[in-house]
């Protein structure tokens, strides 16, 4: 992965919707390449993509932002966090970059943001055209999402206390449980994720960010329906050993989605792009070669 210090230095900052957001993009020499929007998961940040960034940049013009409440972006305590607002930020980023069409690669929380973007695309209200969408592990079907105990408790009145009690050791233990048996994160990776989570007092809003779980349930018809009626090609690349959204989510995708295109990485956990970047890259580029986005 790109060193966290280098990633921090490369961050650009801008105001979107009245909030300061950190974002990254390819150099202007890549303007002729197809555009790829990367949308990160919970509770981490766009640094998750750093293991894939150089290889993807050979084929695409990339952009990613740390969503509101995550990573290096602003983390206000006085708002109600919403997937809908996070989707607005993605639209604002593409508008700033002058992008009219984009491919999307999303993970976890970012999958849900991408589903909302897809719903807008299907109904003709999105400000850019989605050319394709690739999902990594995430709660695409809320009834199959297996939340961790900590996530469930954070949604109760104990939420603020749970957030304050989160320690580096508990964070590391949680990461260990959701990764594959042979693809655990290094101490350096854990330290980087922990530092980004705590940036600007991020721990104090963890329980607020967790509201995306009931939001998925409330909007299931819209967001699952968006995939079922998608007007853009889709692929799922799923780490099957993930206890949260692994093989059981892959099986649901095959059941629910018409003519499903899905790849299962059997011994990989919840963060396939960090655990097995070469396998994810291979499956992702194969998808785009079949679409004709990149040369065969």
N, C-alpha and C positions, 0 to 999 in steps of 0.2 A: 504494500500500500504506500501511497505517497506520504512522506513524513508529515506528521501533524503540524509541525512548525512551518513547513513549506506551504501546506494547505492554508493555514491561517494567513500567511503573507499574501497569498494569491486572491484572497477574498475581496470582492468589490462590495461597496455598501451604497444603498440607495433607499429613499423613502417610497414605500408602496402603501397606499391606503392610510397614510399618516403614521406609519410605523417603520422603523429602520430594519431593513432586511439585508442579510449577507447573501451574496450570490457569486457564481463562477461561470465562466464561459470560455469557449475556444478563441484563439487569436483571430484577428480579422482576415488572415490569410485563408481561413477555412470557410469563407462565406459561400463558396460554390457547392459545398458538400450538403447532403441532406441533413436536416436539423433533427436532433434528438434531445428531447426533454427528459431529464432524470428526476424522479420524485422519490425522496427517501422515506424511511419508516420511523416507527416509534420504538424507543425514546431517543433515538440517535440523531443523525444529521447527514448532510450531503457528503461528508467525508467517507461514508459507507461506499461510495462509488469510486473511491480513489484507486482501488485495485484494478478496476476496469478502465479507468479514464484514459490512460495513454493508448491502449489498444483500440478503444472505441473511437478515439480522436483520429485515428488513421483513416476512418471511413465516414465519420459524421462530424458535423459542427455541434458541439455539446453546450448545454446550459443546465444549471441546477441552482436551486436556492435552498437555504435553511428556512423551513416554514416558521411561521410566527410561533414563538415559544420553544424553539429548538435551536441547538447548535450555537452559532454566532449571531443569530438574529435577536431582535428585541423580545423580551419575555414579560409582558405586562401582567400584573396581578388583578387588574380591575375589569377584565373582559370575560365573556363567555366564548370559549374556543369552539370553532365549528369547522367541519369539513368544507362547508360551503364557502367560508371566508378563505380557507387555504386554497381552494380552487380558484377563487378570484385572484389570489396572488400569482398563481401560475399564468393566468391570462395577462396580468399586468406585466410580468416579466417578458413574455413574448411580444407584447405590444411595444415595450421599451426597446427590444431588439429588432423590431420591424419584421417579425416572422409571421407569415401568413399560413404556413402549414408545417406540421411537425409529426414526427414519430415519438412515441412515449415508451419509456422503460420505468416501471414503478415497483415498489416493494412495500408490503405491510400496510401501515397507515397511508402510505402513498398510493397503494392500490385503490383505496376508497376514494381518495382525491381524484385519481384517474377515472374511476367509475362515474363520478359526478361530471367530470369534463366530457366523458363519453355521452352521458345523458344529454348534456347541453348540445353536443355535436349532433346527436340524433334528432333533436328537436329544432335544430337550425339556429340556436341562440349563442353558440360559441364564437368567440372572436377570431379563431383560427381553425383550420381544417386538420383533423386527426387523420394521418395517413396510415398508421398502424399502432397497435398497442400490445406491449408485452408485459405480463405480470410475473413477479416473483412471489414468494410465500406471503400470504396475507389473508384477511378475513373476508374473502369475496362473497361467501355465503354465511351470514351471521349465525345461522343455526348450527353450522359445523365448526365455528371458531371456538377453541378451547382455551378460554382465558386462564392465566395463572392466578393463584390464590391472591397474590399481591395486587393484581389488577382488580379482582373482585372486591377486595377490601377497600381499595382506593375509591370505589364508587359508592361507598357507604359514608355515613357521617364521620367515620374514622379517617377519611381520606387525607385531610391536612396532617394528621399525626403520622400516618403511614409515610407520607412524603418526607416529613422531617426526619423520620427514623431510618430512611434509606441510607445505607453506608456503602462505602466502596466494596467491602467484603460481601454484602448482600447483593449488590449489583453484579459483582463477578460471579457469584454463585448462581444467580438467575441466568446470566449469559451461558454459563456452563451447562445448565439444564436444557437449553433450547438449541444448542449446537449439536452437530453430528458427533458420533463416538470417537472419530479420529481427526476432527477438524476444529478443535477448541481454539479459542482466541489466545494470543500471547499476552503476557503481562503488559507489554507496551501498547497493544491494541486496547486492552481494558482501561489502562490509564488515560489514553487519548479520548475514548468514549466518555469516561467519567469526567474528565476535565471539560469537555464540551457540554455535557449535561448540566454541570454546575456553573457554567459561564453565566454571568449576570443573575445569579441566584436561581438558576433553573429548577432546582429541586423543589422549591416552594410551590411550583405550579403543576407538578406531575399529576396530581389528582384532578386538576382542571382539564389537562390534556386528555385524560382517560375517558372523557365524556364522548369520545368518538365511538365507544363500544355500544352504548344505547342508541346513539345517532344512527349507527348501521342498522339496527333493528327497526327503528322508525322509518327508515328510508329504503328498506329491503326491496320493495316493489320497484322503486325508481332505479336503484343501482344494479340489482340483478337483472331487471328488465332491460337496462341499457346494454348489458352484455348479450342478452338473448336476441336483441334486435339491432346489434351493432352494424353500422355501415362502414366499418373499417376492419381489416384483418387483425386477428388476435392470436396470441400464443401464451400459454402458461408454462413457466419453467419452475418446477416445485421441488424443494428439498424434502424428500419423503420421510426423513427421520425427525422432522420438526414436530414436537408434541402439540404445538399451537395450531398450525395450519399446514401440516405435512401431507402424507399419503391420503388421509381422509378428505382433505380439501381437494386434492387432485381427483379423487374418485367422484366427488360431487360435481366438479367441473365437467367431467366426462358425461355425467348423467344429465346435467342441466343445459349445457351449451350446444346449440345445433352445430353439427360437423366440427367437433372440438379439435383443436390443435394443442397438444400438451406433451411436455417432456417431464419425466420423473427421474430425479437424481436420488437414488434410493438411500444412500448412507450419509446424506447431507442434511443439515438442520435448517434453522429459520433464516440464516443469513447466507444463502448460496453464493451471492456475489463476492462475499469476503472469504467464505470457507472453500469454495471451489471455483475461483474466477475463470480458470481455463475452460472448465466444463460449461459454465454459464455463457461465456463468450462464444464457444463453439455452437451452442444451441441458438443463441441470439443471432449470430451471423448467418447460420443456416436458414433461419426464418427469413432474414432479409435478402439472402441470395434467391430464395424461392419467390419472394415478392418482386425481385428485380431492383430493389433499392440500391444494392451494391453489386459489383461484378461477381459472376460465378467463379 
